[in-house]
Amino acid sequence: MVDEWLTSINNAFMDNPVSAFDFPLHYKMKGLCDQFAFDLRSLTDGTVSQRFPGQAVTFVDNHDTVRDAGNAVVNEKLLAYALMLTSEGYPSVFWQDYFNFGLAGRGTANGIAALIAVHENYAGGNTSVLYADNDLYVMQRSGFGNQPGLILVLNNRGDAWNGKSVATQWRMGRMTPQAWWGRNDKSKPADKWTDLNGVGDFWAAPLSATPKILWPPKGKMVPVTVSGAITDTGSGVNLSSAAYSVTDEYGQVQPQGTITLGTGGNYSFTTLLQASRRGSDQDGRQYTITVRAQDNAGNAGSQTTVVTVPHDQGN
């Protein structure tokens, strides 16, 4: 029905093309965020933005859909905003999501504000789906004008990082994450490098630090265990290159060392960090732990996690 209407009304006699709200995409995004085992291979099938990208007004929720849980996107809403704000169409951000529901994330790379910046600065050109399966969706925007294009990776597993070797249009390029979010891990993903054929796949699986909060701040040196995995499906990981370093915002406690990789690239090491902070430090003391490695082709990758000594137990 929408197809027929847009085709009939946007004819040679129409000076001002008419657009349509992309309700099919809204319900696809609801499935993505709220439905168990939603298949990402059908993520954009049958949507207005797929068939008429220049006439699609896209939205995650609006003042009508949000009133009814049967129509509203309830869970993991930033997955939907990541898709909408990197895809073709004219996106509309629901003001309650931005201002009332705490999804803006202003000043961080973990919210709608960062995704708006990606939309404005990068999201130009045609869309190519580079890979899709039940849990993983990798999409490329080719770029247009001052917008160089982008790669979007959506992971719907919920229990682990996910990735795939894909062929992009960029040869010998470095890709730096601009916005990212995970339910339990907001660590910055590693930069990606593409080879002579535009193929890129080198990443470290998410690492975790235990404990993430050091308390009480009485100056004690606390053992912190960091674990994760480093994998590479191309040339393989250079086992001698795995190492870690700690950056203390005070510049005082900054251990570093090598990492021994086990089966499947798994690793675990323990380092000592001081549970102390300045009384005037309202946002607490942060230790940034970075794990680095190279593949056998010389490409480097890294992953970070943060351990905090908070100002108080409420912050």
C-alpha positions as CSV (number, residue, x, y, z in Angstrom):
1,M,0.0,0.0,0.0
2,V,2.8,2.5,0.9
3,D,4.7,1.4,-2.1
4,E,1.8,2.1,-4.4
5,W,1.0,5.5,-2.8
6,L,4.6,6.7,-2.9
7,T,5.0,5.6,-6.5
8,S,1.8,7.2,-7.7
9,I,2.1,10.5,-5.8
10,N,5.8,11.1,-6.5
11,N,5.4,11.4,-10.3
12,A,6.7,13.8,-12.9
13,F,4.1,16.4,-12.0
14,M,5.1,16.5,-8.3
15,D,7.4,19.5,-7.5
16,N,7.8,18.5,-3.8
17,P,8.3,14.8,-3.3
18,V,6.3,13.3,-0.5
19,S,7.8,11.0,2.2
20,A,6.3,8.3,4.5
21,F,6.9,7.3,8.0
22,D,8.7,3.9,8.0
23,F,6.4,1.9,10.3
24,P,7.7,-1.4,8.9
25,L,11.2,-0.5,10.0
26,H,9.9,0.6,13.4
27,Y,8.4,-2.9,14.0
28,K,11.6,-4.6,12.7
29,M,13.5,-2.6,15.3
30,K,11.1,-3.6,17.9
31,G,11.7,-7.2,17.0
32,L,15.5,-6.6,17.1
33,C,15.3,-5.1,20.6
34,D,12.4,-7.0,22.2
35,Q,12.1,-10.4,20.5
36,F,14.2,-13.4,21.6
37,A,16.2,-15.0,18.7
38,F,15.2,-12.3,16.2
39,D,16.9,-13.1,12.9
40,L,19.1,-10.2,11.7
41,R,19.0,-11.5,8.1
42,S,15.5,-10.0,7.8
43,L,16.3,-6.8,9.6
44,T,15.4,-4.4,6.8
45,D,13.3,-6.6,4.6
46,G,10.0,-5.0,3.5
47,T,10.8,-1.5,4.9
48,V,10.2,1.8,3.3
49,S,13.8,2.8,3.7
50,Q,14.9,-0.3,1.8
51,R,12.6,0.4,-1.2
52,F,12.4,4.2,-1.1
53,P,15.4,5.5,1.0
54,G,14.9,9.0,-0.2
55,Q,11.3,9.1,0.9
56,A,11.5,7.3,4.2
57,V,11.1,9.1,7.6
58,T,12.6,6.6,10.1
59,F,11.8,6.5,13.9
60,V,12.4,4.2,16.8
61,D,9.4,5.5,18.8
62,N,7.0,8.4,18.8
63,H,4.3,9.9,21.0
64,D,1.8,7.3,19.7
65,T,3.8,4.1,19.8
66,V,5.4,4.8,23.2
67,R,2.0,4.7,24.9
68,D,1.5,1.0,24.3
69,A,4.1,-1.7,25.2
70,G,2.8,-3.8,22.3
71,N,4.0,-1.1,19.9
72,A,6.8,0.6,21.8
73,V,10.4,-0.5,21.6
74,V,11.0,-1.5,25.3
75,N,14.4,-3.1,25.6
76,E,18.0,-2.4,24.3
77,K,16.8,0.7,22.5
78,L,20.2,1.9,21.5
79,L,20.4,-1.1,19.1
80,A,17.6,0.5,17.2
81,Y,19.1,4.0,17.3
82,A,22.4,2.6,16.0
83,L,20.6,1.1,13.0
84,M,18.4,4.1,12.3
85,L,21.0,6.8,12.6
86,T,23.5,5.0,10.3
87,S,20.9,4.0,7.7
88,E,19.4,5.8,4.8
89,G,16.3,7.9,5.3
90,Y,15.4,10.9,7.3
91,P,15.7,9.9,11.0
92,S,13.6,11.3,13.8
93,V,14.8,11.1,17.4
94,F,12.0,10.8,20.0
95,W,12.6,13.6,22.5
96,Q,11.6,11.4,25.5
97,D,14.3,8.9,24.6
98,Y,16.9,11.7,24.5
99,F,15.8,13.8,27.4
100,N,13.7,11.7,29.7
101,F,14.9,8.1,29.3
102,G,18.6,8.7,29.7
103,L,19.7,7.6,26.3
104,A,21.4,10.8,25.1
105,G,24.8,10.0,26.6
106,R,26.0,13.5,25.9
107,G,29.8,13.8,26.2
108,T,30.3,10.1,25.7
109,A,30.5,7.7,22.8
110,N,27.7,5.5,24.3
111,G,24.4,7.2,23.4
112,I,22.1,8.9,20.9
113,A,24.2,12.1,20.9
114,A,27.3,10.2,19.6
115,L,25.1,8.4,17.0
116,I,23.7,11.8,15.8
117,A,27.2,13.0,15.3
118,V,28.0,9.8,13.3
119,H,24.8,10.4,11.2
120,E,25.8,14.0,10.4
121,N,29.5,13.4,9.8
122,Y,29.7,9.9,8.2
123,A,26.3,8.4,7.1
124,G,26.3,9.3,3.4
125,G,26.0,7.2,0.3
126,N,24.4,3.9,-0.7
127,T,23.9,0.9,1.7
128,S,25.5,-2.5,1.3
129,V,24.9,-5.3,3.7
130,L,28.3,-7.0,4.0
131,Y,27.2,-9.9,6.2
132,A,24.1,-11.0,8.1
133,D,23.2,-14.0,10.1
134,N,20.9,-14.7,13.1
135,D,23.0,-12.6,15.5
136,L,25.3,-10.4,13.4
137,Y,24.6,-7.6,11.0
138,V,27.4,-5.7,9.2
139,M,26.5,-2.8,6.9
140,Q,28.4,-0.3,4.9
141,R,27.5,3.2,3.8
142,S,29.6,4.1,0.8
143,G,30.0,7.8,1.5
144,F,28.8,11.0,-0.3
145,G,30.2,14.5,-0.4
146,N,31.7,15.4,2.9
147,Q,30.5,12.2,4.5
148,P,33.1,9.5,4.0
149,G,30.9,6.6,4.8
150,L,30.9,4.0,7.7
151,I,30.7,0.5,8.8
152,L,27.9,-0.5,11.2
153,V,28.2,-3.8,13.3
154,L,25.2,-4.9,15.2
155,N,25.6,-7.9,17.6
156,N,22.4,-9.4,19.0
157,R,23.9,-12.3,20.9
158,G,23.9,-10.6,24.3
159,D,26.5,-12.9,25.9
160,A,29.7,-12.2,23.9
161,W,31.3,-10.0,21.3
162,N,30.8,-11.1,17.7
163,G,32.5,-10.2,14.4
164,K,33.2,-11.3,10.9
165,S,35.8,-10.9,8.2
166,V,34.2,-8.7,5.5
167,A,35.3,-7.0,2.3
168,T,34.8,-3.3,2.5
169,Q,35.3,-0.6,-0.2
170,W,38.3,0.8,1.7
171,R,41.7,-0.7,0.9
172,M,44.6,-0.3,3.4
173,G,42.4,1.8,5.6
174,R,42.2,2.4,9.3
175,M,38.7,2.5,10.9
176,T,38.3,4.1,14.3
177,P,35.1,3.5,16.3
178,Q,33.0,6.7,16.7
179,A,30.1,5.3,18.8
180,W,29.6,2.0,20.7
181,W,27.4,0.5,23.4
182,G,27.0,-2.8,25.1
183,R,24.5,-3.9,27.8
184,N,27.3,-4.7,30.3
185,D,30.5,-3.5,28.5
186,K,31.0,0.0,27.2
187,S,34.7,-0.4,26.5
188,K,35.9,1.1,23.3
189,P,36.3,-1.5,20.5
190,A,39.7,-1.8,18.8
191,D,40.5,0.1,15.7
192,K,40.2,-2.0,12.5
193,W,42.6,-2.2,9.5
194,T,41.8,-3.3,6.1
195,D,44.2,-5.1,3.7
196,L,45.0,-4.5,0.0
197,N,41.6,-6.1,-0.9
198,G,39.6,-4.0,1.6
199,V,39.2,-7.0,3.9
200,G,39.5,-6.4,7.6
201,D,39.0,-8.6,10.7
202,F,41.2,-8.2,13.7
203,W,39.7,-7.7,17.1
204,A,40.1,-8.6,20.7
205,A,37.1,-10.2,22.4
206,P,35.8,-8.1,25.4
207,L,38.0,-8.2,28.4
208,S,36.7,-8.0,31.9
209,A,38.4,-6.7,35.1
210,T,37.4,-8.0,38.6
211,P,36.8,-6.0,40.6
212,K,35.7,-3.0,38.5
213,I,35.3,-0.8,41.7
214,L,38.0,-0.4,44.3
215,W,36.6,0.4,47.7
216,P,37.2,1.6,50.4
217,P,39.8,4.2,49.3
218,K,42.3,3.6,52.1
219,G,45.5,3.3,50.0
220,K,45.6,-0.5,49.9
221,M,47.1,-2.2,46.8
222,V,44.3,-4.4,45.5
223,P,44.8,-7.4,43.1
224,V,42.7,-6.9,39.9
225,T,42.2,-9.8,37.5
226,V,41.8,-9.1,33.8
227,S,40.6,-11.8,31.5
228,G,39.4,-12.1,27.9
229,A,40.5,-13.5,24.6
230,I,42.5,-12.3,21.5
231,T,41.6,-13.9,18.2
232,D,42.4,-13.3,14.5
233,T,40.8,-15.3,11.7
234,G,43.2,-14.1,9.1
235,S,47.0,-14.5,9.5
236,G,46.7,-15.5,13.2
237,V,47.7,-13.7,16.4
238,N,51.4,-13.0,16.9
239,L,51.7,-14.8,20.3
240,S,54.7,-12.8,21.4
241,S,53.0,-9.4,20.8
242,A,50.3,-9.7,23.5
243,A,50.9,-7.2,26.3
244,Y,49.0,-4.9,28.7
245,S,49.5,-1.5,30.2
246,V,47.7,0.6,32.8
247,T,47.1,4.3,32.5
248,D,46.4,6.0,35.9
249,E,44.8,9.4,35.6
250,Y,47.0,10.5,38.4
251,G,50.1,9.1,36.6
252,Q,51.3,7.2,39.7
253,V,50.4,3.5,39.5
254,Q,50.9,2.3,35.9
255,P,52.1,-1.3,35.7
256,Q,52.6,-3.1,32.4
257,G,53.7,-6.5,31.2
258,T,53.4,-9.3,28.7
259,I,50.4,-11.7,28.4
260,T,50.5,-15.4,27.8
261,L,47.8,-16.6,25.5
262,G,46.2,-20.0,26.0
263,T,43.9,-22.2,24.0
264,G,41.6,-20.1,21.7
265,G,43.5,-17.0,22.6
266,N,42.2,-16.9,26.2
267,Y,44.2,-15.1,28.8
268,S,44.1,-14.0,32.4
269,F,46.5,-12.0,34.5
270,T,46.5,-10.1,37.7
271,T,47.9,-6.6,38.5
272,L,48.0,-4.5,41.6
273,L,46.1,-1.1,41.7
274,Q,45.9,1.3,44.6
275,A,42.5,1.9,46.2
276,S,42.9,5.6,46.8
277,R,41.7,8.9,45.4
278,R,41.9,12.6,46.1
279,G,39.1,13.9,48.3
280,S,38.4,16.6,45.7
281,D,38.1,14.1,42.8
282,Q,34.3,14.2,42.4
283,D,34.2,11.6,39.5
284,G,36.7,9.3,41.1
285,R,40.1,7.9,40.1
286,Q,40.2,5.9,36.9
287,Y,42.6,3.3,35.8
288,T,42.4,2.4,32.1
289,I,43.7,-1.1,31.4
290,T,44.7,-1.7,27.7
291,V,45.4,-5.1,26.1
292,R,47.3,-5.0,22.8
293,A,48.4,-7.5,20.3
294,Q,49.4,-7.8,16.6
295,D,48.5,-10.4,14.0
296,N,51.2,-12.2,12.0
297,A,50.7,-9.6,9.2
298,G,51.7,-6.8,11.5
299,N,48.2,-5.3,12.1
300,A,47.7,-4.1,15.6
301,G,44.6,-4.2,17.7
302,S,43.6,-3.2,21.3
303,Q,40.8,-3.4,23.9
304,T,40.4,-1.3,27.0
305,T,38.5,-1.6,30.3
306,V,38.2,0.8,33.2
307,V,38.6,0.3,36.9
308,T,37.4,3.1,39.2
309,V,38.0,4.3,42.7
310,P,34.8,6.2,43.2
311,H,34.4,9.4,45.2
312,D,31.8,7.7,47.4
313,Q,29.6,4.6,47.2
314,G,26.9,6.6,45.4
315,N,29.4,7.6,42.6
